[in-house]
C-alpha cells in the first residue's frame, strides 16, 4: 500500500513544477535526454532505457564529456533487479555499472530492462551494482520513466564538463547551450501530489445510462492539462450522508473490448447497476490503466501471463510494483464534489486504507464480486491469495 505524502511545494511554484515534469516526460518519450538537478548541486543527464539507441547513447556520453560509454549507468527498480538475481534491500532503484571493460548498448540494455526481449548469450554483461540514495537523481530518473508510462528503467551519467563550474546559473546556461531541458528532482517526487491537488471540474453533462438513467458525468482535469478523470454521479447522493462510491481504474481491454482476462467490464457495469438500485452514488473512473502502468505495459504484462507468470509476478518482471496506483486524485475529486464520508464498493482492503490516508472516512466496505471464467480464474485467485482481495 502506498503512503500519502504531505504536499510541501509552495502553491506559487506548483505550475512551474508540473510544467517541468510534463516537458521532461515529452522529451523522454521522444527518445531525447534531459538534465536533472538534484540536491547539493548534483547534476545528471538521463534518458529512458526503453528508447536507447546506439546514436542516443553516444550522444549522451559525448554531451556529458565521457570519452566512452563505460561511465553510463543503467537504473532499474529493486523489483527488476531481483528478477536479474540482484538481491539488495533497496526499495526503489538499483544502479548497474558495466565497468571499464564493457559498455552499455541497446541490446544488453533491452535484455536487462525488458523480460520480453530476445537475448544473445554471447552479449552477456557483467555488472557491478549498488543502491541509489533516496530522493536522488537516480530515483527521480526512474520515477520519470514511470510517469512517462515507459519501462521503469533509465540510463544516467553525471555531468562532467570541464567548461562548466556547475553552479546553479552555470547549469542553466549549460543545458541551454546543449539544447536540453532541465528538470528539478524535487519536482518529480512531488508530481503525483501536485497534480492531484490541482484537479478542477472542467465540464459536466447529463448522460442517461442503461440501468441508470438519472446520471451525470463530470470531468476533472489537472492544471498541467494531463489525463482527465471522470465522476459518474447516479441519482442525487446526499453530501451529509455516507455515499456509496466505487473507484474504478480505466481498463481499455475489459471496459471497452469485454476482455475475458479480467473482470473489469463486469465490475464497471455491475457497479453502475448496483449504485442505481440503491438509489444514488458515485463511480470515479480513474485514468490508471493497468494498475497505473499504462496500456502498453499492461499488454506486456499480458504476454508474460501467457508465458506462465501470474498478474503480480508479470508486473514485477517488468520492474513495477504489483500495484502502481495512487488514490490522491480520487480523494481530491470527492472533496471537490463535497463528499467526505463514503461506503466504498471494493474487494481491495488497500483502497479502503488508501482513501483513509488521504483524509476521507470510509464508513463501510461494500463487497463487489462477479463470477469467474476460464480466462480470469487465475487472475482473480492471485488477487485474493497474494493481494488480500476479499472475494
C-alpha positions as CSV (number, residue, x, y, z in Angstrom):
1,X,0.0,0.0,0.0
2,X,1.3,3.4,-0.9
3,X,1.5,6.1,1.8
4,X,0.2,9.5,1.2
5,X,3.0,12.1,1.2
6,X,2.4,15.6,2.5
7,X,2.4,18.3,-0.1
8,X,5.3,20.6,0.6
9,X,5.6,22.7,-2.6
10,X,4.6,26.4,-2.3
11,X,1.4,27.0,-4.2
12,X,3.2,29.6,-6.3
13,X,5.7,27.1,-7.6
14,X,3.2,24.3,-8.5
15,X,2.5,25.4,-12.1
16,X,6.2,25.6,-12.8
17,X,6.8,22.3,-11.1
18,X,4.2,20.4,-13.2
19,X,5.4,22.0,-16.4
20,X,8.9,20.9,-15.7
21,X,7.9,17.2,-15.3
22,X,5.5,17.3,-18.2
23,X,8.1,18.7,-20.6
24,X,10.6,16.1,-19.3
25,X,8.2,13.3,-20.0
26,X,7.6,14.5,-23.5
27,X,11.3,14.6,-24.2
28,X,11.9,11.1,-22.8
29,X,9.0,9.6,-24.9
30,X,10.7,11.1,-28.0
31,X,13.9,9.4,-27.1
32,X,15.7,12.5,-26.1
33,X,17.9,13.0,-23.0
34,X,17.2,15.6,-20.3
35,X,19.2,17.0,-17.4
36,X,18.3,16.5,-13.7
37,X,19.3,18.9,-11.0
38,X,19.4,17.2,-7.5
39,X,20.4,18.3,-4.0
40,X,23.8,19.8,-3.2
41,X,24.1,21.0,-6.9
42,X,24.5,17.5,-8.3
43,X,23.5,17.2,-11.9
44,X,23.0,14.3,-14.3
45,X,21.9,13.5,-17.8
46,X,19.4,10.7,-18.3
47,X,17.3,9.1,-21.0
48,X,14.6,6.4,-20.8
49,X,16.2,3.0,-21.2
50,X,13.4,1.8,-23.5
51,X,14.2,4.5,-26.0
52,X,18.0,4.0,-26.1
53,X,19.7,3.6,-29.5
54,X,23.4,3.5,-30.5
55,X,23.3,7.1,-31.6
56,X,21.5,8.4,-28.5
57,X,23.9,6.6,-26.1
58,X,26.8,8.0,-27.9
59,X,25.3,11.5,-27.8
60,X,24.6,11.0,-24.1
61,X,28.2,10.1,-23.4
62,X,29.6,12.9,-25.6
63,X,27.4,15.6,-24.1
64,X,28.5,14.6,-20.6
65,X,32.1,14.7,-21.8
66,X,32.6,11.0,-21.2
67,X,35.2,9.5,-23.6
68,X,33.3,6.3,-24.0
69,X,30.1,4.6,-22.7
70,X,31.9,3.0,-19.8
71,X,30.6,5.6,-17.3
72,X,27.0,5.3,-18.3
73,X,24.9,3.6,-15.6
74,X,21.7,1.7,-16.0
75,X,19.0,2.2,-13.5
76,X,16.4,-0.4,-12.7
77,X,13.9,-0.8,-9.9
78,X,14.6,-3.2,-7.0
79,X,11.8,-5.4,-8.4
80,X,13.6,-5.8,-11.7
81,X,17.0,-6.2,-10.0
82,X,15.6,-9.1,-8.0
83,X,14.4,-10.7,-11.3
84,X,18.0,-10.3,-12.6
85,X,19.3,-12.1,-9.5
86,X,20.5,-9.0,-7.6
87,X,19.1,-9.1,-4.1
88,X,19.5,-5.8,-2.3
89,X,17.5,-4.0,0.4
90,X,16.8,-1.1,-2.0
91,X,13.1,-0.1,-2.1
92,X,13.1,1.7,-5.4
93,X,16.3,2.0,-7.5
94,X,19.4,0.0,-8.2
95,X,22.4,1.3,-10.1
96,X,24.1,-1.1,-12.6
97,X,27.5,-0.3,-13.9
98,X,29.3,-2.3,-16.6
99,X,32.8,-1.1,-15.6
100,X,35.7,-0.2,-17.8
101,X,35.9,-3.4,-19.9
102,X,32.4,-3.3,-21.3
103,X,29.8,-0.8,-22.4
104,X,26.0,-0.5,-22.4
105,X,24.4,-0.9,-25.8
106,X,20.7,-1.1,-26.9
107,X,20.8,-4.9,-26.9
108,X,22.1,-5.5,-23.4
109,X,20.0,-2.6,-22.1
110,X,16.9,-4.3,-23.6
111,X,17.9,-7.6,-22.0
112,X,18.3,-6.1,-18.6
113,X,15.1,-4.0,-18.6
114,X,12.6,-5.9,-20.7
115,X,11.7,-9.6,-19.9
116,X,10.2,-9.9,-23.4
117,X,13.4,-9.1,-25.2
118,X,15.4,-11.6,-27.3
119,X,18.9,-12.0,-25.9
120,X,22.1,-13.3,-27.3
121,X,24.0,-15.2,-24.5
122,X,27.3,-14.0,-26.1
123,X,26.2,-10.5,-25.3
124,X,26.4,-11.2,-21.6
125,X,27.4,-8.2,-19.4
126,X,29.0,-8.4,-16.0
127,X,27.7,-5.6,-13.8
128,X,28.6,-4.1,-10.5
129,X,25.7,-2.7,-8.6
130,X,24.7,-0.5,-5.6
131,X,21.6,1.1,-4.1
132,X,20.7,4.6,-5.2
133,X,20.2,7.1,-2.5
134,X,16.6,8.0,-1.6
135,X,15.4,11.2,-3.4
136,X,18.5,11.1,-5.6
137,X,18.8,12.0,-9.3
138,X,18.8,8.2,-10.0
139,X,15.5,7.8,-8.1
140,X,14.0,10.8,-10.0
141,X,15.1,9.4,-13.3
142,X,13.2,6.1,-12.8
143,X,10.2,7.9,-11.5
144,X,10.1,10.0,-14.6
145,X,10.2,6.8,-16.8
146,X,7.2,5.6,-14.8
147,X,5.3,8.8,-15.2
148,X,6.0,8.6,-19.0
149,X,4.4,5.1,-19.0
150,X,7.6,3.6,-20.2
151,X,9.5,0.7,-18.8
152,X,10.8,1.8,-15.3
153,X,14.4,2.0,-16.2
154,X,16.8,4.7,-17.3
155,X,20.4,5.5,-18.4
156,X,22.1,8.1,-16.4
157,X,25.5,9.8,-16.3
158,X,26.9,12.6,-14.1
159,X,27.6,15.8,-16.0
160,X,31.4,16.2,-16.1
161,X,32.0,19.1,-18.5
162,X,35.4,20.8,-18.0
163,X,34.0,24.1,-19.2
164,X,31.2,24.1,-16.6
165,X,31.7,25.2,-12.9
166,X,28.3,23.6,-12.2
167,X,26.9,26.4,-10.1
168,X,23.1,26.9,-10.4
169,X,23.4,29.6,-13.0
170,X,26.1,27.8,-14.9
171,X,23.9,24.6,-15.1
172,X,21.0,26.6,-16.5
173,X,23.3,28.1,-19.2
174,X,25.0,24.8,-19.9
175,X,21.7,23.0,-20.7
176,X,20.5,25.8,-22.9
177,X,23.8,25.7,-24.9
178,X,23.3,22.0,-25.4
179,X,19.6,22.3,-26.3
180,X,18.5,20.2,-23.3
181,X,15.6,20.5,-20.9
182,X,16.4,20.8,-17.2
183,X,14.2,19.2,-14.5
184,X,14.5,19.5,-10.8
185,X,14.5,16.2,-8.9
186,X,12.2,17.6,-6.2
187,X,9.5,18.4,-8.8
188,X,9.5,14.7,-9.8
189,X,9.0,13.4,-6.3
190,X,6.1,15.8,-5.7
191,X,4.5,15.4,-9.1
192,X,1.6,13.0,-8.2
193,X,0.7,15.1,-5.2
194,X,0.9,18.4,-7.0
195,X,-1.2,17.2,-10.0
196,X,-3.9,15.7,-7.7
197,X,-4.2,18.9,-5.7
198,X,-4.6,20.9,-9.0
199,X,-7.6,18.9,-10.3
200,X,-10.6,21.0,-11.3
201,X,-14.0,20.4,-12.8
202,X,-13.9,21.3,-16.4
203,X,-17.2,20.0,-17.9
204,X,-20.3,18.1,-17.0
205,X,-23.4,16.8,-18.7
206,X,-26.5,14.6,-18.1
207,X,-25.8,11.2,-19.7
208,X,-28.6,8.6,-19.2
209,X,-27.1,5.1,-18.9
210,X,-28.6,1.7,-19.3
211,X,-29.9,0.8,-15.8
212,X,-29.1,4.3,-14.6
213,X,-31.0,7.0,-16.5
214,X,-30.6,9.6,-13.8
215,X,-26.8,10.1,-14.4
216,X,-24.5,12.9,-15.0
217,X,-20.8,12.8,-15.8
218,X,-18.3,15.4,-14.5
219,X,-14.8,15.6,-16.0
220,X,-11.8,16.6,-13.8
221,X,-8.6,17.9,-15.4
222,X,-5.3,18.7,-13.6
223,X,-3.7,22.1,-14.1
224,X,-1.0,20.6,-16.3
225,X,-3.6,19.6,-18.9
226,X,-2.9,15.9,-18.3
227,X,-5.2,12.9,-18.2
228,X,-8.8,13.6,-17.2
229,X,-10.6,11.6,-14.5
230,X,-14.4,11.2,-14.6
231,X,-17.1,11.2,-11.9
232,X,-20.2,9.3,-12.9
233,X,-22.8,10.5,-10.5
234,X,-26.0,8.5,-10.3
235,X,-29.1,9.9,-8.7
236,X,-28.7,12.6,-6.1
237,X,-26.3,11.4,-3.3
238,X,-26.6,13.5,-0.1
239,X,-23.3,15.1,0.9
240,X,-24.1,14.8,4.6
241,X,-24.7,11.0,4.4
242,X,-22.1,8.3,3.8
243,X,-22.1,8.0,0.0
244,X,-21.9,4.7,-2.0
245,X,-18.7,5.1,-4.0
246,X,-16.8,2.8,-6.5
247,X,-13.2,3.6,-7.5
248,X,-12.8,2.1,-11.0
249,X,-9.4,2.2,-12.8
250,X,-9.9,2.5,-16.6
251,X,-9.4,-0.7,-18.5
252,X,-9.4,-0.4,-22.3
253,X,-9.4,-4.2,-22.8
254,X,-12.0,-5.0,-20.2
255,X,-14.3,-2.0,-20.2
256,X,-14.4,-1.4,-24.0
257,X,-13.5,-4.7,-25.6
258,X,-15.0,-7.0,-22.9
259,X,-11.8,-8.9,-22.5
260,X,-12.2,-12.2,-20.6
261,X,-8.7,-11.9,-19.0
262,X,-10.1,-9.7,-16.2
263,X,-13.4,-8.8,-14.5
264,X,-13.1,-5.1,-15.1
265,X,-16.0,-4.8,-17.5
266,X,-18.3,-6.7,-15.2
267,X,-17.2,-4.6,-12.3
268,X,-17.9,-1.3,-14.2
269,X,-21.3,-2.2,-15.4
270,X,-22.2,-4.1,-12.2
271,X,-21.2,-1.1,-10.1
272,X,-23.4,1.3,-12.1
273,X,-26.3,-1.0,-11.9
274,X,-25.9,-1.6,-8.1
275,X,-25.5,2.1,-7.4
276,X,-28.7,2.8,-9.3
277,X,-30.5,0.0,-7.5
278,X,-29.5,1.6,-4.1
279,X,-30.8,5.0,-5.3
280,X,-27.7,7.0,-5.6
281,X,-23.9,7.1,-5.5
282,X,-20.7,7.9,-7.4
283,X,-18.4,5.9,-9.6
284,X,-15.0,7.5,-10.1
285,X,-13.5,6.5,-13.5
286,X,-9.8,7.0,-12.9
287,X,-7.1,7.3,-15.6
288,X,-4.9,4.5,-14.1
289,X,-4.8,1.9,-16.9
290,X,-3.1,-1.4,-15.9
291,X,-3.0,-0.6,-12.2
292,X,-1.1,2.5,-13.0
293,X,1.5,1.2,-15.5
294,X,-0.3,2.2,-18.7
295,X,-1.8,0.3,-21.6
296,X,1.4,-0.6,-23.4
297,X,3.0,-2.0,-20.3
298,X,-0.2,-3.9,-19.4
299,X,-0.1,-5.6,-22.8
300,X,3.5,-6.6,-22.0
301,X,2.3,-8.0,-18.7
302,X,-0.5,-9.9,-20.5
303,X,2.2,-11.5,-22.7
304,X,4.1,-12.5,-19.6
305,X,1.0,-14.0,-18.2
306,X,0.6,-16.2,-21.3
307,X,4.2,-17.4,-20.6
308,X,3.2,-18.6,-17.1
309,X,3.5,-15.6,-14.7
310,X,0.6,-14.6,-12.6
311,X,-0.6,-11.0,-12.8
312,X,1.6,-9.7,-9.9
313,X,4.7,-11.5,-11.0
314,X,4.2,-10.2,-14.5
315,X,4.2,-6.6,-13.3
316,X,7.3,-7.3,-11.2
317,X,9.1,-8.9,-14.1
318,X,8.7,-5.6,-15.8
319,X,10.1,-3.8,-12.8
320,X,6.9,-2.3,-11.5
321,X,5.3,-2.8,-8.1
322,X,2.3,-5.1,-8.0
323,X,0.1,-2.0,-7.9
324,X,1.3,1.4,-9.0
325,X,-1.9,3.3,-8.5
326,X,-2.3,6.3,-6.2
327,X,-5.6,7.5,-4.9
328,X,-4.9,11.1,-4.2
329,X,-6.9,12.1,-7.4
330,X,-9.9,10.1,-6.2
331,X,-9.8,11.8,-2.8
332,X,-9.5,15.3,-4.3
333,X,-12.4,14.6,-6.7
334,X,-14.7,13.6,-3.8
335,X,-13.7,16.6,-1.8
336,X,-14.4,18.9,-4.8
337,X,-17.8,17.2,-5.1
338,X,-18.5,17.8,-1.3
339,X,-18.3,14.2,-0.1
340,X,-16.1,13.2,2.8
341,X,-17.7,10.0,4.1
342,X,-18.1,7.0,1.8
343,X,-19.3,3.5,1.7
344,X,-16.6,2.1,-0.6
345,X,-17.6,-0.6,-3.1
346,X,-14.5,-2.8,-3.3
347,X,-12.9,-6.1,-2.5
348,X,-9.5,-4.5,-2.1
349,X,-8.6,-3.5,1.5
350,X,-5.8,-1.3,0.2
351,X,-8.3,1.0,-1.3
352,X,-10.0,1.4,2.0
353,X,-6.8,2.2,3.7
354,X,-5.5,4.5,0.9
355,X,-8.7,6.7,1.0
356,X,-8.4,6.9,4.8
357,X,-4.7,8.0,4.4
358,X,-6.0,10.7,2.1
359,X,-8.3,12.1,4.7
360,X,-11.6,10.6,3.8
361,X,-13.7,8.5,6.2
362,X,-14.7,5.0,4.9
363,X,-17.7,4.0,7.0
364,X,-18.2,0.7,5.3
365,X,-16.7,-1.7,2.7
366,X,-19.3,-2.9,0.3
367,X,-18.4,-6.3,-1.4
368,X,-18.3,-6.3,-5.2
369,X,-17.8,-9.7,-6.8
370,X,-18.7,-11.4,-10.0
371,X,-18.5,-15.0,-11.4
372,X,-15.2,-16.1,-13.0
373,X,-14.5,-17.6,-16.4
374,X,-11.7,-19.9,-17.5
375,X,-9.6,-16.9,-18.7
376,X,-9.6,-14.9,-15.5
377,X,-9.8,-17.6,-12.8
378,X,-6.1,-17.4,-12.1
379,X,-6.1,-13.6,-12.2
380,X,-8.8,-13.4,-9.5
381,X,-7.3,-16.2,-7.5
382,X,-4.0,-14.3,-7.5
383,X,-5.7,-11.1,-6.3
384,X,-7.3,-13.0,-3.4
385,X,-4.3,-15.1,-2.5
386,X,-1.5,-12.5,-2.9
387,X,-3.1,-9.1,-2.7
388,X,-5.6,-9.8,0.1
389,X,-8.7,-9.2,-2.0
390,X,-11.8,-10.3,-0.2
391,X,-13.6,-12.4,-2.8
